[in-house]
Amino acid sequence: MSRNILCVVEFDRYPEIVVERATWLAKSYNCNLHLLVCDPVTDFLGESYVYLLESQHIADSLRDYQEELLAELTAKIEQAGVQVEVNRSRERHVSDVIRREAAARQPLFVIKGTHYHTPTERASLHSADWDLIRDLDYALWFVKPVAWHDAPVIVAAVDPVNANDKPAYLDRRIIDMASMIAEKCKGEIKVLHTYQRLEEIAQRATWAFKPIKLPIDELDKKIREEHQKALRVLAETSNIPEKTLHLLPGRAYEVLPAFALKHNAGLVVMGALARSKLKLRIIGSTAARALDHIHCDVLVAHGKQD
């Protein structure tokens, strides 16, 4: 198992909370902590084609503030007994920097703050977060500005029927991650699987096909039973108690945020597959769609076979 954790420090993404979460993880897993400080803004302010005395002064002031804050953060990390190393980058393409650093460190987790993405960002997929969800080969922990409670609820979002080309081993990875984190923070795990009822499927089918009369209730019951059976098999093979299982109708990216909020979850663990931007735009990604609407931290397990 890797003994490194990579923490991305972005000064506009509540760095104190991000580093606090990363420090807890590093201490819990007995890992070294690598801070990757990403800040393309001050470098841009100092470039010649936008050069003004005022802009240079602003850039210098920002750098001074950032250095002071970084010194405070590293001091807290060291006080927690965690070994820390700091690297800096002012490159514009943050996701590329993170991928390179992750490839070099091979971290157990990559920790990064996230923010609400505008509809334009979501439509264009123009965001470092989307890039990393799509093709980062390491577990990606998105931090939200929410307090980490003692003994938190950890939600593991699974799909045991393996829809959307999702490999079966990814569910095991999600549950293993959620279980280990819950054990380290003395939390409670809840395993959630969502499915679409026949009525929802039929409503969309009538757009293209002439509707026919079907025994909806009977077929809905069979659909639920099949999903419930698959969820129980997954629980048995993963040594998860049946009392932790939750099966709810609806689309995952709509149900998951409400479920996490209802149970006051501290973390949602879910999976993502490596896809091109075009395929991601056509098929979509539950992790990408749900990220903005989940109130707590989100841990994305990648779909690459080890």
C-alpha positions as CSV (number, residue, x, y, z in Angstrom):
1,M,0.0,0.0,0.0
2,S,1.2,3.5,-0.8
3,R,2.6,5.6,2.1
4,N,2.0,8.9,0.4
5,I,-1.0,11.3,0.3
6,L,-1.1,14.1,-2.2
7,C,-2.9,17.3,-1.0
8,V,-3.7,20.0,-3.6
9,V,-3.6,23.4,-2.0
10,E,-5.6,26.1,-3.9
11,F,-5.9,29.3,-2.0
12,D,-9.4,30.0,-3.3
13,R,-10.7,26.5,-2.1
14,Y,-10.6,26.8,1.8
15,P,-7.0,25.5,2.1
16,E,-7.2,25.2,5.9
17,I,-10.1,22.7,5.7
18,V,-8.4,20.8,2.9
19,V,-5.1,20.5,4.7
20,E,-6.8,19.5,8.0
21,R,-8.6,16.7,6.2
22,A,-5.4,15.5,4.5
23,T,-3.5,15.6,7.8
24,W,-6.1,13.5,9.5
25,L,-5.9,11.0,6.6
26,A,-2.1,10.9,6.6
27,K,-2.1,10.4,10.4
28,S,-4.8,7.7,10.2
29,Y,-3.0,5.8,7.4
30,N,0.5,6.5,8.7
31,C,1.4,8.2,5.5
32,N,3.7,11.1,4.4
33,L,1.9,14.2,3.2
34,H,2.8,16.0,0.1
35,L,1.4,19.5,-0.4
36,L,1.1,20.6,-4.0
37,V,0.5,24.3,-4.0
38,C,-1.3,25.4,-7.2
39,D,-1.6,29.1,-7.8
40,P,-1.6,30.4,-11.4
41,V,-3.2,33.7,-10.5
42,T,-0.2,35.6,-9.0
43,D,2.0,34.5,-11.9
44,F,-0.6,35.9,-14.4
45,L,-0.7,39.2,-12.5
46,G,3.0,39.6,-12.9
47,E,3.2,38.9,-16.6
48,S,4.5,41.6,-18.8
49,Y,1.4,42.0,-21.0
50,V,-0.8,42.9,-18.1
51,Y,2.0,44.6,-16.2
52,L,1.0,47.6,-14.1
53,L,2.6,48.8,-10.9
54,E,-0.7,48.1,-9.1
55,S,-1.0,44.6,-10.4
56,Q,2.6,43.8,-9.4
57,H,1.9,45.1,-5.9
58,I,-1.2,42.9,-5.7
59,A,0.7,39.9,-6.8
60,D,3.5,40.5,-4.3
61,S,0.9,41.0,-1.5
62,L,-0.9,37.8,-2.4
63,R,2.4,35.8,-2.4
64,D,3.3,37.2,1.0
65,Y,-0.1,36.2,2.4
66,Q,0.1,32.8,0.8
67,E,3.6,32.1,2.2
68,E,2.4,33.1,5.7
69,L,-0.6,30.8,5.5
70,L,1.4,28.0,4.1
71,A,3.9,28.3,6.9
72,E,1.0,28.1,9.4
73,L,-0.4,25.0,7.7
74,T,2.9,23.1,7.5
75,A,3.5,23.9,11.2
76,K,0.1,22.4,12.2
77,I,0.9,19.3,10.1
78,E,4.3,18.8,11.8
79,Q,2.7,19.3,15.2
80,A,0.3,16.5,14.3
81,G,3.4,14.2,13.9
82,V,3.1,14.0,10.1
83,Q,6.0,14.3,7.7
84,V,5.3,17.0,5.1
85,E,6.9,18.1,1.8
86,V,5.8,21.1,-0.2
87,N,6.0,21.6,-4.0
88,R,4.7,24.6,-5.9
89,S,3.2,25.1,-9.3
90,R,1.9,28.2,-11.1
91,E,0.9,26.4,-14.3
92,R,-2.5,27.2,-15.7
93,H,-3.7,23.6,-16.3
94,V,-4.0,22.4,-12.7
95,S,-5.3,19.0,-13.7
96,D,-2.2,18.2,-15.7
97,V,0.0,19.2,-12.8
98,I,-1.9,17.0,-10.4
99,R,-1.7,14.0,-12.7
100,R,2.0,14.4,-13.1
101,E,2.6,14.8,-9.4
102,A,0.3,11.8,-8.6
103,A,2.1,9.6,-11.2
104,A,5.4,10.5,-9.4
105,R,4.1,10.0,-5.9
106,Q,1.6,7.2,-6.5
107,P,-0.5,8.4,-3.5
108,L,-3.1,6.5,-1.6
109,F,-5.4,9.5,-1.9
110,V,-5.4,12.8,-3.8
111,I,-7.1,15.4,-1.7
112,K,-8.6,18.5,-3.4
113,G,-11.1,21.2,-2.5
114,T,-14.0,21.6,-4.8
115,H,-16.6,24.4,-5.4
116,Y,-20.0,24.8,-7.0
117,H,-19.6,24.6,-10.8
118,T,-21.7,26.9,-13.0
119,P,-24.0,25.5,-15.6
120,T,-21.5,26.7,-18.3
121,E,-18.7,24.8,-16.6
122,R,-20.8,21.7,-16.4
123,A,-22.0,21.9,-20.0
124,S,-18.4,22.5,-21.3
125,L,-16.7,20.1,-18.9
126,H,-14.2,22.8,-18.5
127,S,-13.0,22.2,-15.0
128,A,-10.0,20.5,-13.4
129,D,-12.5,18.5,-11.2
130,W,-14.2,17.0,-14.3
131,D,-10.8,16.2,-15.8
132,L,-9.6,14.4,-12.7
133,I,-12.9,12.5,-12.3
134,R,-12.6,11.3,-15.9
135,D,-9.1,9.9,-15.9
136,L,-7.1,10.2,-12.7
137,D,-5.8,6.8,-11.7
138,Y,-5.9,7.4,-8.0
139,A,-8.6,7.7,-5.4
140,L,-9.8,11.3,-5.5
141,W,-11.1,13.0,-2.3
142,F,-13.1,16.2,-2.9
143,V,-13.3,18.3,0.3
144,K,-16.3,20.5,0.9
145,P,-16.4,23.3,3.5
146,V,-18.3,21.1,6.0
147,A,-17.1,20.1,9.5
148,W,-15.9,16.5,9.9
149,H,-18.0,15.1,12.8
150,D,-17.0,12.4,15.1
151,A,-18.2,8.9,14.1
152,P,-19.5,10.2,10.7
153,V,-21.9,8.3,8.4
154,I,-20.0,7.0,5.3
155,V,-22.2,6.3,2.3
156,A,-20.9,3.8,-0.2
157,A,-22.8,4.2,-3.5
158,V,-22.7,1.0,-5.5
159,D,-24.3,-0.6,-8.6
160,P,-24.2,-4.4,-8.3
161,V,-26.1,-4.9,-11.5
162,N,-23.0,-3.3,-13.3
163,A,-24.9,-0.9,-15.4
164,N,-23.2,1.7,-17.7
165,D,-20.3,-0.7,-18.4
166,K,-19.1,-0.5,-14.8
167,P,-16.8,-3.4,-13.8
168,A,-17.9,-5.6,-10.9
169,Y,-14.6,-5.1,-9.0
170,L,-15.3,-1.3,-8.6
171,D,-18.1,-2.0,-6.1
172,R,-15.8,-4.0,-4.0
173,R,-13.2,-1.2,-4.1
174,I,-15.9,1.3,-3.1
175,I,-17.0,-0.8,-0.2
176,D,-13.5,-1.6,0.9
177,M,-12.6,2.1,1.0
178,A,-15.7,3.1,2.8
179,S,-15.3,0.3,5.4
180,M,-11.7,1.2,6.1
181,I,-12.4,4.9,6.5
182,A,-15.4,4.2,8.7
183,E,-13.2,1.9,10.9
184,K,-10.5,4.6,11.3
185,C,-13.0,7.3,12.3
186,K,-15.3,4.9,14.2
187,G,-18.0,5.9,11.7
188,E,-21.1,4.1,10.4
189,I,-21.3,2.8,6.8
190,K,-24.4,2.8,4.7
191,V,-24.5,1.0,1.3
192,L,-26.8,2.7,-1.2
193,H,-28.0,1.3,-4.5
194,T,-30.5,3.0,-6.7
195,Y,-32.6,1.6,-9.6
196,Q,-35.0,3.0,-12.0
197,R,-38.6,1.8,-11.8
198,L,-40.3,0.6,-14.9
199,E,-42.7,3.5,-14.8
200,E,-39.7,5.9,-15.2
201,I,-38.3,3.9,-18.0
202,A,-41.7,3.6,-19.8
203,Q,-42.2,7.3,-19.7
204,R,-39.0,7.8,-21.8
205,A,-39.8,4.8,-24.0
206,T,-43.1,6.4,-25.1
207,W,-41.2,9.2,-26.7
208,A,-39.9,6.8,-29.4
209,F,-42.3,3.8,-29.3
210,K,-46.1,3.4,-29.3
211,P,-47.1,2.7,-25.8
212,I,-48.6,-0.7,-25.0
213,K,-50.4,-1.9,-21.9
214,L,-48.0,-3.7,-19.4
215,P,-48.4,-5.2,-16.0
216,I,-46.4,-2.3,-14.4
217,D,-46.8,-3.2,-10.8
218,E,-45.8,-6.8,-11.3
219,L,-42.8,-5.9,-13.5
220,D,-41.8,-3.2,-11.0
221,K,-41.8,-5.8,-8.3
222,K,-39.6,-8.2,-10.3
223,I,-37.2,-5.3,-11.1
224,R,-36.9,-4.4,-7.4
225,E,-36.4,-8.1,-6.4
226,E,-33.6,-8.5,-9.0
227,H,-31.8,-5.4,-7.8
228,Q,-32.3,-6.4,-4.1
229,K,-30.8,-9.9,-4.8
230,A,-27.8,-8.4,-6.5
231,L,-27.2,-6.0,-3.6
232,R,-27.5,-8.8,-1.1
233,V,-24.9,-10.9,-3.0
234,L,-22.5,-8.0,-3.0
235,A,-23.0,-7.5,0.7
236,E,-22.3,-11.2,1.4
237,T,-19.2,-11.2,-0.7
238,S,-18.0,-8.0,0.9
239,N,-18.9,-9.0,4.5
240,I,-21.3,-6.1,4.9
241,P,-24.2,-6.6,7.3
242,E,-27.6,-6.5,5.7
243,K,-28.8,-3.8,8.0
244,T,-26.5,-1.4,6.2
245,L,-28.1,-1.9,2.8
246,H,-30.4,0.7,1.3
247,L,-32.3,0.2,-2.0
248,L,-34.1,3.2,-3.4
249,P,-35.9,3.9,-6.7
250,G,-34.6,6.8,-8.8
251,R,-31.6,8.1,-10.7
252,A,-28.4,7.9,-8.6
253,Y,-27.3,11.5,-9.1
254,E,-30.7,12.7,-7.9
255,V,-31.2,10.3,-5.0
256,L,-27.7,10.2,-3.6
257,P,-27.5,13.9,-2.5
258,A,-30.8,13.7,-0.7
259,F,-29.9,10.4,1.0
260,A,-26.5,11.8,2.2
261,L,-28.2,14.9,3.5
262,K,-31.0,12.9,5.3
263,H,-28.4,10.8,7.1
264,N,-26.0,13.7,7.8
265,A,-23.2,11.9,6.0
266,G,-19.6,13.0,6.3
267,L,-18.4,11.3,3.2
268,V,-19.9,9.7,0.0
269,V,-17.7,7.1,-1.7
270,M,-18.6,6.4,-5.3
271,G,-17.0,5.2,-8.5
272,A,-16.1,6.7,-11.9
273,L,-14.9,5.2,-15.2
274,A,-12.2,6.5,-17.5
275,R,-13.9,8.1,-20.4
276,S,-13.2,10.6,-23.2
277,K,-14.7,14.1,-22.9
278,L,-17.1,13.2,-25.8
279,K,-18.3,10.0,-24.2
280,L,-18.6,11.7,-20.8
281,R,-20.8,14.4,-22.4
282,I,-23.0,11.8,-24.1
283,I,-23.3,9.2,-21.3
284,G,-22.7,11.4,-18.3
285,S,-21.1,10.5,-15.0
286,T,-22.9,10.0,-11.8
287,A,-19.9,11.4,-9.8
288,A,-19.7,14.5,-12.0
289,R,-23.5,15.1,-11.9
290,A,-23.8,14.5,-8.2
291,L,-20.7,16.3,-7.0
292,D,-22.2,19.8,-6.9
293,H,-25.3,18.7,-5.1
294,I,-23.8,16.5,-2.3
295,H,-23.4,18.6,0.8
296,C,-20.4,16.6,2.2
297,D,-17.0,15.3,1.0
298,V,-17.0,13.0,-2.0
299,L,-14.4,10.2,-2.5
300,V,-14.2,9.0,-6.1
301,A,-12.7,5.5,-6.7
302,H,-11.3,5.0,-10.2
303,G,-12.4,2.2,-12.5
304,K,-9.0,1.2,-13.6
305,Q,-8.0,-2.5,-12.8
306,D,-4.9,-2.7,-10.6
